[in-house]
Amino acid sequence: MAAYQAKAVSAGGLMKQAIVLINQIENIWDKKKYLQRNGSLPPDTSLATESEQVESEESRLKRMALQQQRKLIKDQIGKLEKKIADPTKHVRYQKAEEKVNEWRKALMICQEELSEINLKLQV
C-alpha cells in the first residue's frame, strides 16, 4: 500500500519556473504586437537585470502565497460565523455556550490575521 502513496513535493520551484516562463511568453507576445504595429522591433530598453527579474518573481510568489492564505482565512471566518449563528447545530446544547466563546475567540484571531494579510498585500 505504501508503494502507491505519492510523496509530498514542494511546488515552490515549479511555480518559480512557471512564472519565469509566463514572463518570457508575455515579453515575446509584446514584441510580436509591436512588430505588427510598427514594422520593426523596439529598441532594447530593458533595464531590468536578471536579478531584478528574480526579485519580482519572488515578490509575485509571496503575493500569491498571501492571497492563498487570505482565501483560507476567509473560508474559516465564514465557517466560524455559521457556527456562532446556530451553535446547537454543531454541538450539544449543554456545551454550546463554551463552544460559542471559543469560536468567537478564533473568529477574532482570524479577523486579525486577515487584516494583517490585507495590509501586506496593499504594500
LOGULO-952865 format. One record per atom (N, C-alpha, C, O): x, y, z negated; residue in three letters. Coordinates in pm, 1 decimal, decimal comma, always signed. Each point is the difference from the previous one (the first is absolute). Layout:
// residues N
X/Y/Z/Ala $
...
END
This chain:
// residues 123
+81,7/-118,1/+0,0/Met $
-81,7/+118,1/+0,0/Met $
+86,9/+125,5/+0,0/Met $
-32,8/+98,2/+66,6/Met $
+142,7/-101,1/-140,7/Ala $
+87,1/+117,0/-8,7/Ala $
+64,5/+31,2/+134,2/Ala $
+35,8/+114,8/+26,3/Ala $
-20,5/-215,6/+58,7/Ala $
+62,1/+21,8/+130,4/Ala $
-86,1/+87,6/+89,6/Ala $
+52,1/+66,2/+89,7/Ala $
-182,7/-64,7/-112,3/Tyr $
-91,4/+76,9/+82,8/Tyr $
-21,9/+141,7/-50,0/Tyr $
-57,9/+82,0/+71,3/Tyr $
+102,0/-52,0/-190,2/Gln $
-21,5/+133,3/-55,6/Gln $
+101,8/+97,1/+57,6/Gln $
+119,5/-28,9/+5,4/Gln $
-168,2/+143,0/+37,0/Ala $
+87,3/+101,9/+58,1/Ala $
+74,5/+74,0/-110,6/Ala $
-54,3/+23,0/-108,1/Ala $
+177,3/+13,6/+135,9/Lys $
+77,9/+76,9/-96,5/Lys $
-32,3/+147,2/+16,9/Lys $
-35,6/+44,5/+109,1/Lys $
+47,9/+30,0/-216,3/Ala $
-26,6/+143,8/+4,4/Ala $
+109,8/+68,3/+81,1/Ala $
+118,7/-25,5/-20,3/Ala $
-159,7/+112,4/+112,0/Val $
+94,1/+70,4/+86,0/Val $
-18,6/+149,5/-21,4/Val $
-112,5/+49,9/-3,7/Val $
+223,8/+20,6/-10,4/Ser $
-5,4/+144,4/-14,6/Ser $
-24,9/+62,7/+135,7/Ser $
+73,4/-25,7/+95,4/Ser $
-176,7/+107,9/-86,7/Ala $
-35,8/+61,3/+127,1/Ala $
+63,5/+137,0/+17,8/Ala $
-22,3/+64,5/+102,5/Ala $
+99,9/-18,7/-198,1/Gly $
+61,2/+131,9/+9,1/Gly $
+89,6/+14,4/+121,7/Gly $
-7,5/+100,5/+70,8/Gly $
+92,9/-200,4/-45,3/Gly $
+88,2/+4,2/+115,7/Gly $
-76,5/-3,8/+130,0/Gly $
+35,6/+68,3/+96,0/Gly $
-140,4/-148,1/-92,8/Leu $
-81,9/-8,0/+121,0/Leu $
-71,6/+130,9/+27,4/Leu $
-9,7/+43,2/+114,8/Leu $
-40,8/+20,4/-220,6/Met $
-67,7/+128,8/+17,6/Met $
+98,7/+104,9/+50,1/Met $
-34,3/+82,6/+84,6/Met $
+155,0/-85,6/-136,1/Lys $
+100,7/+96,5/+41,9/Lys $
+29,4/-16,4/+148,4/Lys $
+8,7/+98,5/+73,4/Lys $
+6,5/-223,5/-29,4/Gln $
+25,6/-26,6/+141,6/Gln $
-117,9/+42,5/+85,5/Gln $
+17,9/+56,2/+108,1/Gln $
-138,5/-83,1/-156,6/Ala $
-119,5/+37,4/+75,5/Ala $
-9,6/+151,4/+15,0/Ala $
-36,6/+49,1/+106,8/Ala $
+68,4/+24,3/-210,4/Ile $
-6,7/+146,3/+6,4/Ile $
+105,8/+53,8/+95,9/Ile $
-26,2/+94,8/+74,1/Ile $
+145,3/-154,4/-74,9/Val $
+104,8/+41,4/+94,1/Val $
-47,9/-21,7/+143,1/Val $
+15,8/+86,9/+85,7/Val $
-73,9/-202,8/-61,1/Leu $
-48,6/-29,6/+135,1/Leu $
-114,3/+92,8/+41,2/Leu $
-6,2/+43,6/+114,9/Leu $
-82,8/-13,8/-207,0/Ile $
-110,6/+91,4/+29,8/Ile $
+54,9/+137,7/+36,0/Ile $
-46,1/+62,4/+95,6/Ile $
+144,4/-14,9/-171,8/Asn $
+60,6/+130,1/+30,7/Asn $
+66,2/-0,4/+136,9/Asn $
-11,3/+97,5/+74,4/Asn $
+80,6/-206,3/-39,9/Gln $
+64,3/-9,4/+130,8/Gln $
-103,5/+0,6/+112,3/Gln $
+19,3/+65,7/+102,2/Gln $
-128,0/-138,1/-121,3/Ile $
-106,3/-3,8/+100,6/Ile $
-61,9/+137,7/+17,7/Ile $
-25,0/+43,2/+112,5/Ile $
+0,2/+25,9/-223,5/Glu $
-58,3/+134,3/+8,2/Glu $
+93,3/+96,1/+73,5/Glu $
-45,9/+82,5/+78,9/Glu $
+176,3/-92,7/-104,2/Asn $
+96,3/+86,3/+68,8/Asn $
+2,6/-28,4/+149,8/Asn $
+3,1/+92,8/+80,8/Asn $
-4,4/-219,5/-43,9/Ile $
-1,9/-36,6/+142,0/Ile $
-128,3/+49,9/+65,0/Ile $
+2,8/+52,3/+111,5/Ile $
-114,4/-68,0/-180,2/Trp $
-129,0/+45,7/+54,3/Trp $
+0,2/+152,4/+19,8/Trp $
-49,0/+50,3/+101,1/Trp $
+103,8/+21,0/-197,5/Asp $
+8,4/+146,4/+12,5/Asp $
+85,1/+40,6/+119,8/Asp $
-36,5/+90,6/+74,9/Asp $
+150,1/-158,0/-57,1/Lys $
+86,3/+30,8/+114,8/Lys $
-70,4/-30,8/+131,8/Lys $
+13,6/+74,7/+96,9/Lys $
-88,4/-183,8/-93,0/Lys $
-73,6/-36,1/+121,4/Lys $
-102,4/+108,2/+33,9/Lys $
-10,5/+42,0/+115,2/Lys $
-64,1/+2,4/-214,5/Lys $
-99,9/+104,8/+22,4/Lys $
+65,8/+130,3/+44,6/Lys $
-51,5/+68,8/+88,1/Lys $
+164,7/-35,1/-148,4/Tyr $
+71,7/+121,5/+38,1/Tyr $
+46,7/-9,6/+144,9/Tyr $
-10,1/+96,2/+76,2/Tyr $
+61,3/-213,9/-39,1/Leu $
+46,3/-22,0/+136,6/Leu $
-114,9/+12,3/+99,7/Leu $
+17,3/+56,8/+107,8/Leu $
-133,9/-109,6/-143,1/Gln $
-116,3/+9,9/+88,7/Gln $
-43,2/+145,1/+18,1/Gln $
-36,4/+39,5/+110,8/Gln $
+39,5/+39,8/-216,2/Arg $
-44,3/+138,7/+8,3/Arg $
+100,8/+90,7/+69,1/Arg $
-37,6/+87,1/+78,3/Arg $
+165,8/-107,6/-107,5/Asn $
+101,5/+95,9/+42,6/Asn $
+90,0/-49,0/+112,6/Asn $
+73,5/+80,2/+57,7/Asn $
-76,5/-206,5/-25,2/Gly $
+82,4/-52,2/+108,5/Gly $
+143,3/-29,7/-40,5/Gly $
+75,8/-52,0/+81,9/Gly $
-36,1/+81,8/-201,7/Ser $
+134,2/-32,4/-47,6/Ser $
-6,4/-28,6/-149,9/Ser $
-95,2/+37,2/-68,5/Ser $
+197,5/-103,1/+21,0/Leu $
+4,4/-31,1/-142,6/Leu $
+34,2/+123,9/-80,6/Leu $
+67,3/+89,6/+51,1/Leu $
-111,7/-82,2/-175,6/Pro $
+31,7/+116,7/-83,3/Pro $
+147,6/+0,0/-36,8/Pro $
+62,9/-105,6/-5,6/Pro $
-7,9/+222,7/-19,4/Pro $
+138,8/+3,4/-48,4/Pro $
+7,1/-69,2/-135,7/Pro $
-93,3/+7,9/-79,9/Pro $
+202,1/-74,0/+55,8/Asp $
+14,5/-75,8/-125,3/Asp $
+18,7/+97,9/-115,1/Asp $
+109,8/+50,7/-23,1/Asp $
-218,3/-25,2/-48,4/Thr $
+3,5/+94,3/-112,0/Thr $
-22,5/-69,3/-133,0/Thr $
-34,2/+64,4/-99,2/Thr $
+53,3/-194,8/+97,0/Ser $
-24,0/-71,2/-126,4/Ser $
+114,5/+27,2/-96,2/Ser $
+112,9/-44,8/+20,5/Ser $
-144,0/+118,2/-124,7/Leu $
+98,4/+33,8/-101,5/Leu $
+1,3/-102,2/-112,6/Leu $
+90,1/-1,2/-83,9/Leu $
-190,8/-83,6/+83,5/Ala $
-10,9/-98,3/-107,6/Ala $
+104,6/-108,8/+19,3/Ala $
+3,0/-67,9/+102,6/Ala $
+80,6/+53,0/-200,7/Thr $
+99,3/-106,1/+5,5/Thr $
-65,3/-130,7/-42,5/Thr $
-114,8/-3,7/-44,4/Thr $
+190,2/-100,6/+59,1/Glu $
-53,7/-131,4/-35,2/Glu $
-31,9/-8,2/-148,6/Glu $
-98,2/-63,3/-38,9/Glu $
+180,4/+126,6/-44,5/Ser $
-25,5/-3,8/-145,2/Ser $
-128,3/+75,8/-33,2/Ser $
-74,3/-41,8/-88,8/Ser $
+46,7/+152,9/+158,5/Glu $
-124,4/+74,1/-23,2/Glu $
-120,2/-83,1/+42,0/Glu $
-104,4/+4,6/-65,1/Glu $
+118,3/-81,3/+174,5/Gln $
-110,4/-85,7/+43,4/Gln $
-26,3/-108,8/-102,7/Gln $
-115,2/-32,6/-28,5/Gln $
+222,7/-24,1/-27,4/Val $
-17,0/-103,5/-103,1/Val $
-69,0/+59,1/-122,4/Val $
-86,6/-64,3/-59,2/Val $
+124,5/+187,6/+20,4/Glu $
-64,1/+65,1/-114,7/Glu $
-147,9/+23,8/+25,7/Glu $
-83,0/-20,6/-88,6/Glu $
+49,9/+63,9/+209,4/Ser $
-141,0/+23,6/+30,8/Ser $
-77,8/-131,1/+1,5/Ser $
-116,0/-4,4/-40,9/Ser $
+180,1/-102,3/+88,2/Glu $
-65,7/-130,6/+0,4/Glu $
-20,9/-49,6/-143,0/Glu $
-104,2/-57,0/-32,2/Glu $
+204,2/+79,1/-52,7/Glu $
-14,3/-40,7/-140,2/Glu $
-110,7/+80,3/-67,9/Glu $
-75,8/-53,8/-80,6/Glu $
+66,8/+182,3/+113,4/Ser $
-106,9/+80,7/-59,2/Ser $
-136,0/-47,2/+49,9/Ser $
-97,2/+1,6/-75,5/Ser $
+88,9/-43,5/+201,4/Arg $
-125,9/-55,6/+51,3/Arg $
-35,9/-128,6/-72,2/Arg $
-116,6/-23,4/-31,8/Arg $
+217,6/-60,8/+5,7/Leu $
-25,8/-124,3/-73,2/Leu $
-49,6/+28,4/-141,2/Leu $
-93,9/-63,9/-47,6/Leu $
+157,5/+160,4/-19,3/Lys $
-42,7/+36,6/-135,1/Lys $
-142,1/+54,0/+1,9/Lys $
-80,8/-31,5/-87,3/Lys $
+51,2/+113,2/+187,7/Arg $
-134,3/+57,4/+12,6/Arg $
-103,6/-110,2/+22,3/Arg $
-108,6/+3,6/-57,8/Arg $
+142,4/-100,8/+141,5/Met $
-91,8/-111,1/+25,0/Met $
-22,5/-81,8/-127,1/Met $
-112,0/-43,2/-27,2/Met $
+218,3/+21,9/-50,4/Ala $
-12,6/-74,4/-125,7/Ala $
-88,2/+76,0/-98,0/Ala $
-83,2/-60,2/-67,8/Ala $
+100,6/+192,8/+59,7/Leu $
-84,2/+81,1/-88,4/Leu $
-146,2/-3,6/+43,9/Leu $
-89,9/-6,0/-83,9/Leu $
+66,1/+9,5/+214,0/Gln $
-137,0/-6,5/+49,7/Gln $
-63,5/-133,8/-33,5/Gln $
-118,5/-6,1/-33,1/Gln $
+196,2/-101,4/+41,3/Gln $
-51,5/-131,5/-35,8/Gln $
-32,1/-6,3/-148,9/Gln $
-103,3/-54,6/-38,9/Gln $
+191,1/+110,1/-44,9/Gln $
-26,0/+4,1/-144,2/Gln $
-126,1/+80,1/-28,8/Gln $
-81,4/-39,1/-83,7/Gln $
+65,3/+151,8/+153,5/Arg $
-117,9/+84,1/-20,2/Arg $
-127,1/-77,8/+34,2/Arg $
-99,9/+9,3/-71,3/Arg $
+103,9/-85,0/+179,1/Lys $
-116,9/-80,0/+40,0/Lys $
-33,8/-103,8/-107,0/Lys $
-116,5/-17,8/-35,3/Lys $
+219,1/-50,4/-16,0/Leu $
-23,9/-101,1/-103,9/Leu $
-57,1/+62,4/-127,3/Leu $
-89,1/-56,9/-63,1/Leu $
+140,5/+173,1/+26,2/Ile $
-49,4/+67,1/-121,0/Ile $
-143,2/+46,2/+20,0/Ile $
-81,2/-10,0/-92,0/Ile $
+48,5/+60,5/+210,4/Lys $
-138,3/+41,4/+26,3/Lys $
-95,0/-118,8/-8,2/Lys $
-111,1/+12,4/-51,5/Lys $
+154,8/-127,7/+102,3/Asp $
-82,1/-120,3/-10,6/Asp $
-21,8/-38,3/-146,3/Asp $
-110,7/-35,6/-40,4/Asp $
+217,8/+43,6/-37,8/Gln $
-10,7/-33,5/-141,6/Gln $
-91,8/+98,0/-72,8/Gln $
-78,0/-40,3/-86,3/Gln $
+87,0/+166,9/+120,3/Ile $
-87,7/+100,5/-61,5/Ile $
-145,7/-30,8/+31,7/Ile $
-85,9/+9,2/-87,8/Ile $
+57,7/-45,1/+210,8/Gly $
-137,0/-34,7/+37,9/Gly $
-52,7/-118,6/-79,4/Gly $
-114,7/+1,1/-44,7/Gly $
+197,8/-103,2/+27,0/Lys $
-40,3/-116,6/-76,9/Lys $
-26,8/+35,5/-146,0/Lys $
-97,9/-45,3/-59,3/Lys $
+186,5/+126,9/+2,5/Leu $
-18,7/+39,8/-139,8/Leu $
-126,2/+84,0/-18,0/Leu $
-71,1/-15,3/-99,3/Leu $
+43,3/+103,3/+194,4/Glu $
-121,0/+82,3/-10,3/Glu $
-125,3/-87,0/+7,3/Glu $
-97,5/+26,3/-70,4/Glu $
+99,1/-128,6/+153,9/Lys $
-114,4/-92,2/+7,1/Lys $
-17,3/-75,1/-131,5/Lys $
-112,0/-18,6/-47,4/Lys $
+223,8/-24,4/-11,3/Lys $
-7,8/-72,3/-127,3/Lys $
-53,4/+89,3/-111,0/Lys $
-79,7/-44,1/-82,8/Lys $
+123,5/+169,4/+80,9/Ile $
-45,6/+92,5/-103,5/Ile $
-148,1/+31,9/+17,8/Ile $
-72,5/+16,3/-98,2/Ile $
+27,9/-7,5/+222,7/Ala $
-140,6/+32,1/+26,3/Ala $
-93,5/-110,1/-48,3/Ala $
-108,6/+29,4/-49,9/Ala $
+148,4/-155,0/+63,6/Asp $
-84,7/-111,5/-43,2/Asp $
+86,0/-105,3/-69,8/Asp $
+33,4/-102,6/+59,3/Asp $
+2,7/+128,5/-186,5/Pro $
+93,3/-89,9/-68,6/Pro $
-57,3/-138,5/-29,8/Pro $
+75,0/-97,5/-3,8/Pro $
-205,6/+86,9/-17,3/Thr $
-57,2/-131,2/-34,7/Thr $
+2,8/-95,0/+119,7/Thr $
-17,4/-120,7/-16,9/Thr $
+38,4/+171,6/+133,2/Lys $
+10,1/-84,3/+118,9/Lys $
+134,9/-71,9/+3,2/Lys $
+13,3/-104,1/+64,3/Lys $
+86,6/+159,4/-133,4/His $
+134,7/-53,2/+6,6/His $
+44,9/-71,3/-127,2/His $
+88,8/-85,0/+6,1/His $
-147,5/+117,2/-120,6/Val $
+34,7/-66,1/-126,4/Val $
-127,5/-20,3/-81,5/Val $
-106,0/+53,3/+32,4/Val $
+119,3/-130,5/-137,3/Arg $
-114,8/-21,2/-88,3/Arg $
-34,8/+129,1/-72,0/Arg $
+85,4/+86,4/-19,8/Arg $
-209,4/-74,5/-18,4/Tyr $
-51,2/+122,9/-60,5/Tyr $
+76,4/+38,5/-125,8/Tyr $
+22,1/+118,6/-24,7/Tyr $
+19,0/-218,1/-56,0/Gln $
+66,4/+29,1/-126,2/Gln $
+138,4/+65,0/+22,2/Gln $
+44,5/+79,7/-82,6/Gln $
+21,9/-112,8/+191,3/Lys $
+133,6/+52,1/+25,5/Lys $
-0,1/+117,6/+95,9/Lys $
+106,3/+50,5/+35,9/Lys $
-220,8/-7,4/+4,9/Ala $
-9,7/+104,3/+102,5/Ala $
+64,6/+131,1/-44,7/Ala $
+70,3/+64,0/+78,2/Ala $
-93,7/-23,4/-203,7/Glu $
+55,4/+127,4/-46,7/Glu $
+152,5/-2,4/-0,6/Glu $
+64,0/+97,0/+40,4/Glu $
-5,0/-209,4/-86,9/Glu $
+145,6/-11,1/-1,7/Glu $
+56,1/+8,0/+141,6/Glu $
+97,1/+70,9/+26,5/Glu $
-159,4/-143,7/+61,7/Lys $
+47,6/-3,3/+137,6/Lys $
-16,4/+134,4/+68,4/Lys $
+87,0/+40,7/+77,0/Lys $
-195,6/+28,2/-102,9/Val $
-21,6/+131,5/+61,3/Val $
+110,8/+95,4/-41,9/Val $
+49,4/+77,4/+82,0/Val $
-10,0/-82,3/-209,0/Asn $
+109,8/+85,9/-45,8/Asn $
+131,3/-36,0/+70,1/Asn $
+75,8/+88,7/+39,1/Asn $
-48,9/-218,6/-23,3/Glu $
+120,0/-43,8/+71,3/Glu $
-3,9/+46,5/+145,2/Glu $
+100,1/+47,7/+53,5/Glu $
-216,3/-61,8/+9,6/Trp $
-12,9/+38,6/+140,4/Trp $
+15,8/+150,9/+17,3/Trp $
+56,7/+45,7/+99,2/Trp $
-106,5/+30,9/-194,9/Arg $
+15,2/+146,0/+7,6/Arg $
+146,6/+39,8/-12,2/Arg $
+46,2/+89,9/+70,3/Arg $
+27,2/-156,6/-159,5/Lys $
+143,1/+28,0/-12,5/Lys $
+72,4/-34,4/+130,1/Lys $
+82,2/+77,0/+49,8/Lys $
-114,9/-194,5/+3,6/Ala $
+62,7/-41,5/+126,4/Ala $
-36,2/+96,3/+113,2/Ala $
+82,7/+28,8/+86,5/Ala $
-206,6/+20,7/-87,8/Leu $
-44,5/+95,3/+101,1/Leu $
+78,6/+130,8/-9,9/Leu $
+40,3/+56,3/+101,8/Leu $
-18,8/-8,9/-222,9/Met $
+77,2/+122,9/-18,5/Met $
+143,5/-17,8/+47,7/Met $
+56,5/+90,0/+62,2/Met $
+2,6/-205,8/-91,1/Ile $
+136,9/-27,6/+44,3/Ile $
+6,5/-2,9/+152,5/Ile $
+91,4/+56,2/+60,2/Ile $
-188,5/-121,7/+0,9/Cys $
-3,4/-8,0/+146,0/Cys $
-16,7/+138,1/+63,2/Cys $
+62,4/+30,4/+101,6/Cys $
-145,8/+51,7/-161,7/Gln $
-20,1/+134,6/+53,6/Gln $
+127,4/+83,2/-11,3/Gln $
+30,8/+78,6/+89,6/Gln $
+42,7/-95,0/-198,0/Glu $
+127,9/+69,9/-15,9/Glu $
+100,0/-46,4/+106,0/Glu $
+68,6/+81,4/+61,9/Glu $
-61,4/-213,0/-41,8/Glu $
+90,8/-53,6/+101,3/Glu $
-38,4/+50,6/+138,6/Glu $
+86,5/+32,6/+81,3/Glu $
-215,9/-26,3/-55,3/Leu $
-47,1/+48,6/+129,1/Leu $
+37,8/+146,0/+21,1/Leu $
+41,6/+38,0/+109,4/Leu $
-55,5/+42,8/-211,9/Ser $
+36,4/+141,7/+14,2/Ser $
+150,5/+15,7/+20,3/Ser $
+42,8/+87,4/+75,4/Ser $
+38,2/-170,6/-141,5/Glu $
+145,1/+5,6/+19,6/Glu $
+36,7/-38,5/+142,9/Glu $
+85,3/+63,8/+61,8/Glu $
-148,4/-166,6/-10,0/Ile $
+28,5/-43,9/+137,0/Ile $
-44,0/+107,0/+98,9/Ile $
+69,7/+26,3/+98,0/Ile $
-184,7/+35,6/-122,9/Asn $
-46,0/+106,7/+89,1/Asn $
+98,0/+116,4/+0,8/Asn $
+24,1/+59,7/+104,9/Asn $
+32,6/-26,7/-220,3/Leu $
+100,4/+106,6/-6,2/Leu $
+124,8/-36,7/+79,2/Leu $
+56,1/+83,3/+71,2/Leu $
-13,2/-208,0/-83,9/Lys $
+117,0/-45,3/+74,7/Lys $
-24,4/+4,0/+150,1/Lys $
+89,6/+33,6/+77,4/Lys $
-211,1/-68,1/-36,9/Leu $
-32,5/-0,9/+142,8/Leu $
-12,6/+141,1/+56,1/Leu $
+20,4/+20,0/+119,7/Leu $
-53,7/+78,3/-203,2/Gln $
-12,8/+137,6/+46,9/Gln $
+135,5/+63,5/+26,2/Gln $
+12,2/+88,8/+84,5/Gln $
+88,6/-133,5/-155,7/Val $
+134,4/+61,0/+13,8/Val $
+62,9/-38,0/+130,4/Val $
+112,2/+41,7/+28,9/Val $
END
